[in-house]
Amino acid sequence: IFNKSAQGVTSYYQLMERELESRWTTDDRDDAQVLMHWILHSFIPLTIEQLHYGLKYLGVEFIDLQLTITRVCGRFLTVNNKSQVRVIHPTAERFILDQRSFLNVDSKAAHRSILVSCLTCLDSFAAVGSRRQEEFGSFREYAMKFWFRHLEKCELDKEESILGLVVAFFKGQGILSWILLVSRSQVLQCMIAAALSINRFIGQLGSGIVMREHVTFLERCSTDLCMLVERFSSPLISIPEVIFELVPLFCPSKSFIKPLARSSNVSLDGFPFQEW
């Protein structure tokens, strides 16, 4: 009964909305749009710290994030004792999403911005390594587990920049750092889930894609992720760092990971194969 939107509850949320709108400035409206991207479309409730770092990778910072949330979103949002930012009730979330509330945001744009933030975080982690992990906060864990699910929800833009973004991720050290993180956390199933999400994203693209070579490359990446789990799950779990030097040596020359291998004292001969 409580989860159903009664007429009285809807009227109550409309009053809250009018009260909020009456004291908004132009800056408040912009801030609310930025915040609601994350509040409405993250896959788990995010903490203040995760929101801080997630927004930081998009070039957005607030002096006092919790105060900003209270000011621009009013009573629609609450911060619980775990510092998680949540909509006050499922009925309030449905009101925002279904009643054309001015707090609503475009879901495709929201997933795209969160994806950009996640991939930027993983690329940054690759750049600094394990030396300065505190710079990433707990948002790194969110990026590790959910970047590919946001990709699945994205819509291709006219410039096909999402394609280019994901391809660049798989051609850089960020993808190796991501595999290192999932191996350390012993959640290699994330690699299989990412492969499925890539395939679903590709399935939504249709036939009018200009950059067809990007699609072909991502299809190969999807296969490679599955094969990495099948062939190397034991060493990845035991010593995750093998992803940087040893594992690429045993991968086919056409795999995305082969060119990413770091210099190693180990070399292999007699493996001329191009496919798995």
C-alpha positions as CSV (number, residue, x, y, z in Angstrom):
1,I,0.0,0.0,0.0
2,F,2.8,2.4,0.9
3,N,4.6,1.8,-2.4
4,K,1.5,2.9,-4.4
5,S,1.2,6.5,-5.4
6,A,-2.0,7.8,-3.8
7,Q,-3.6,11.0,-5.0
8,G,-2.9,12.7,-1.7
9,V,0.8,11.8,-1.9
10,T,1.1,13.2,-5.4
11,S,-0.5,16.4,-4.2
12,Y,2.0,16.6,-1.3
13,Y,4.9,16.2,-3.7
14,Q,3.5,18.9,-6.0
15,L,3.4,21.2,-3.0
16,M,7.0,20.4,-2.2
17,E,8.0,21.0,-5.8
18,R,6.3,24.4,-5.9
19,E,8.0,25.4,-2.6
20,L,11.3,24.4,-4.0
21,E,10.9,26.1,-7.3
22,S,9.8,29.4,-5.7
23,R,13.2,29.8,-4.0
24,W,15.4,28.5,-6.9
25,T,17.9,30.7,-8.7
26,T,19.2,29.9,-12.2
27,D,22.4,28.4,-10.6
28,D,20.2,26.2,-8.4
29,R,18.4,24.8,-11.4
30,D,21.7,24.0,-13.1
31,D,23.1,22.4,-9.9
32,A,19.9,20.3,-9.5
33,Q,20.2,19.0,-13.0
34,V,23.8,17.9,-12.4
35,L,23.0,16.2,-9.1
36,M,19.8,14.5,-10.3
37,H,21.7,12.8,-13.1
38,W,23.4,10.8,-10.3
39,I,20.6,10.5,-7.8
40,L,18.1,9.1,-10.2
41,H,20.3,7.0,-12.5
42,S,23.1,5.5,-10.4
43,F,22.7,1.7,-9.9
44,I,23.1,1.9,-6.1
45,P,22.7,4.8,-3.7
46,L,25.9,6.9,-3.7
47,T,27.5,8.3,-0.7
48,I,28.5,12.0,-0.4
49,E,32.1,11.0,-1.0
50,Q,31.3,9.0,-4.1
51,L,29.2,11.8,-5.5
52,H,32.1,14.2,-4.7
53,Y,34.6,12.2,-6.7
54,G,32.2,11.2,-9.4
55,L,31.4,14.9,-10.1
56,K,35.1,15.8,-9.8
57,Y,35.9,13.7,-12.8
58,L,33.5,15.7,-14.8
59,G,35.1,18.9,-13.7
60,V,32.4,19.9,-11.2
61,E,33.1,20.6,-7.6
62,F,31.0,22.0,-4.8
63,I,32.4,23.7,-1.7
64,D,29.9,21.9,0.5
65,L,28.2,19.2,-1.4
66,Q,25.8,18.1,1.3
67,L,24.6,21.7,1.8
68,T,24.1,22.1,-1.9
69,I,22.0,19.0,-2.1
70,T,19.8,20.3,0.7
71,R,19.5,23.7,-0.9
72,V,18.6,22.7,-4.5
73,C,16.7,19.4,-3.9
74,G,14.9,20.3,-0.7
75,R,12.9,17.6,1.0
76,F,13.0,15.3,-2.0
77,L,16.4,14.0,-1.0
78,T,17.8,12.8,2.2
79,V,21.3,11.8,3.5
80,N,21.1,8.7,5.7
81,N,23.4,7.6,8.5
82,K,25.7,5.9,6.0
83,S,26.1,9.2,4.1
84,Q,24.1,7.8,1.2
85,V,22.0,10.3,-0.8
86,R,18.6,8.9,-1.5
87,V,15.2,10.0,-2.7
88,I,13.0,10.2,0.4
89,H,10.6,7.4,-0.8
90,P,10.0,5.2,-3.9
91,T,6.8,7.1,-4.5
92,A,8.8,10.4,-4.6
93,E,11.1,8.9,-7.2
94,R,8.2,7.8,-9.3
95,F,6.6,11.2,-9.0
96,I,9.9,12.8,-10.3
97,L,10.2,10.3,-13.2
98,D,6.5,9.9,-14.2
99,Q,4.9,13.3,-13.4
100,R,7.2,15.4,-15.6
101,S,8.7,17.0,-12.6
102,F,11.3,19.8,-13.2
103,L,13.7,17.6,-11.1
104,N,13.6,15.0,-13.8
105,V,16.5,14.6,-16.2
106,D,17.2,12.9,-19.5
107,S,18.2,9.3,-18.7
108,K,20.4,8.8,-21.7
109,A,22.4,12.0,-20.9
110,A,22.6,11.0,-17.3
111,H,24.1,7.5,-18.1
112,R,26.5,9.1,-20.6
113,S,27.9,11.6,-18.1
114,I,28.2,8.9,-15.4
115,L,30.0,6.6,-17.9
116,V,32.4,9.4,-18.8
117,S,33.2,9.9,-15.1
118,C,33.7,6.2,-14.5
119,L,36.1,5.7,-17.4
120,T,38.0,8.9,-16.5
121,C,38.4,7.6,-12.9
122,L,39.8,4.2,-14.2
123,D,42.1,6.0,-16.6
124,S,43.3,8.3,-13.8
125,F,43.9,5.3,-11.6
126,A,46.1,3.7,-14.3
127,A,48.1,6.9,-14.5
128,V,49.0,7.1,-10.8
129,G,48.8,3.4,-10.0
130,S,48.5,2.2,-6.4
131,R,50.7,4.9,-5.0
132,R,47.9,7.5,-4.4
133,Q,44.8,5.4,-4.1
134,E,43.2,7.9,-1.6
135,E,42.7,10.3,-4.5
136,F,39.9,8.2,-5.9
137,G,37.8,7.6,-2.7
138,S,35.2,4.9,-2.8
139,F,34.0,6.1,-6.3
140,R,36.6,3.8,-7.8
141,E,34.7,0.8,-6.5
142,Y,31.5,2.1,-8.1
143,A,33.3,2.7,-11.4
144,M,34.8,-0.8,-11.3
145,K,31.4,-2.5,-10.9
146,F,29.1,-0.3,-13.0
147,W,30.8,1.5,-15.9
148,F,29.6,-1.1,-18.4
149,R,26.1,-1.0,-17.1
150,H,26.0,2.7,-17.9
151,L,27.4,2.0,-21.3
152,E,24.5,-0.4,-22.0
153,K,22.0,2.5,-21.1
154,C,23.7,5.0,-23.4
155,E,22.4,6.2,-26.7
156,L,24.8,6.9,-29.6
157,D,25.1,10.6,-30.3
158,K,25.5,12.1,-33.7
159,E,29.3,12.4,-33.4
160,E,29.5,8.8,-32.2
161,S,31.7,10.1,-29.3
162,I,30.6,7.3,-27.0
163,L,32.1,4.8,-29.4
164,G,35.3,6.7,-29.6
165,L,35.4,7.0,-25.8
166,V,35.0,3.3,-25.1
167,V,37.5,2.4,-27.9
168,A,40.1,4.7,-26.4
169,F,39.5,3.1,-23.0
170,F,40.2,-0.4,-24.4
171,K,43.3,0.9,-26.1
172,G,44.8,2.5,-23.0
173,Q,46.1,1.4,-19.7
174,G,42.7,2.1,-18.0
175,I,41.3,-1.3,-19.1
176,L,44.3,-3.1,-17.5
177,S,43.8,-1.2,-14.3
178,W,40.2,-2.2,-14.3
179,I,41.0,-5.8,-14.8
180,L,43.5,-5.5,-11.9
181,L,40.8,-4.1,-9.7
182,V,38.2,-6.8,-10.5
183,S,40.9,-9.4,-10.0
184,R,41.9,-8.0,-6.6
185,S,38.3,-7.9,-5.6
186,Q,37.8,-11.5,-6.9
187,V,34.8,-10.4,-9.0
188,L,36.0,-11.7,-12.5
189,Q,32.3,-12.1,-13.3
190,C,32.3,-8.3,-13.9
191,M,34.4,-9.0,-17.0
192,I,31.7,-11.4,-18.4
193,A,29.0,-8.8,-17.5
194,A,31.0,-6.1,-19.3
195,A,31.2,-8.3,-22.4
196,L,27.5,-8.8,-22.4
197,S,26.8,-5.1,-21.9
198,I,29.1,-4.2,-24.8
199,N,27.2,-6.6,-27.0
200,R,23.9,-5.1,-25.9
201,F,25.2,-1.6,-26.6
202,I,26.4,-2.7,-30.1
203,G,23.0,-4.4,-30.7
204,Q,21.3,-1.0,-30.2
205,L,23.4,0.9,-32.7
206,G,21.7,-0.2,-36.0
207,S,23.4,-0.3,-39.4
208,G,24.0,3.4,-40.0
209,I,27.2,3.6,-38.1
210,V,30.0,5.6,-39.8
211,M,32.8,4.3,-37.6
212,R,32.2,0.7,-38.3
213,E,35.8,-0.2,-37.4
214,H,35.1,0.9,-33.8
215,V,32.2,-1.5,-33.7
216,T,34.3,-4.3,-35.0
217,F,37.0,-3.5,-32.4
218,L,34.5,-3.6,-29.5
219,E,33.1,-6.9,-30.7
220,R,36.6,-8.3,-30.5
221,C,37.0,-6.7,-27.0
222,S,33.9,-8.5,-25.8
223,T,35.2,-11.8,-26.9
224,D,38.7,-11.1,-25.4
225,L,37.2,-10.3,-22.0
226,C,35.4,-13.7,-21.9
227,M,38.5,-15.6,-23.0
228,L,40.7,-13.8,-20.4
229,V,38.3,-15.1,-17.7
230,E,38.2,-18.6,-19.2
231,R,42.0,-19.0,-19.7
232,F,43.5,-16.9,-16.9
233,S,41.1,-16.8,-14.0
234,S,43.4,-18.7,-11.7
235,P,46.6,-16.5,-12.1
236,L,44.5,-13.3,-12.1
237,I,42.9,-14.2,-8.8
238,S,46.2,-15.4,-7.3
239,I,48.5,-12.6,-8.5
240,P,46.4,-9.8,-10.2
241,E,49.5,-7.9,-11.4
242,V,50.2,-10.6,-14.1
243,I,47.7,-8.7,-16.2
244,F,50.3,-6.1,-17.0
245,E,53.3,-8.2,-18.2
246,L,52.6,-12.0,-18.4
247,V,49.0,-12.5,-19.4
248,P,49.3,-10.3,-22.6
249,L,52.3,-12.5,-23.8
250,F,49.9,-15.5,-24.1
251,C,47.1,-13.7,-25.9
252,P,46.6,-13.7,-29.6
253,S,48.2,-10.9,-31.7
254,K,44.7,-9.6,-32.7
255,S,43.4,-9.3,-29.1
256,F,43.0,-5.8,-27.6
257,I,45.4,-6.6,-24.8
258,K,48.4,-7.8,-26.8
259,P,49.7,-4.2,-27.6
260,L,49.2,-3.1,-24.0
261,A,51.8,-5.4,-22.5
262,R,54.4,-3.6,-20.4
263,S,58.0,-4.4,-21.0
264,S,59.0,-7.6,-19.4
265,N,62.1,-9.7,-18.9
266,V,60.1,-12.7,-20.1
267,S,59.7,-13.3,-23.8
268,L,57.9,-16.1,-25.7
269,D,58.6,-17.7,-29.1
270,G,56.6,-20.2,-31.1
271,F,53.1,-18.7,-30.6
272,P,52.3,-17.1,-34.0
273,F,48.5,-17.4,-33.6
274,Q,46.3,-14.4,-34.3
275,E,43.0,-15.8,-32.8
276,W,42.1,-17.5,-29.5
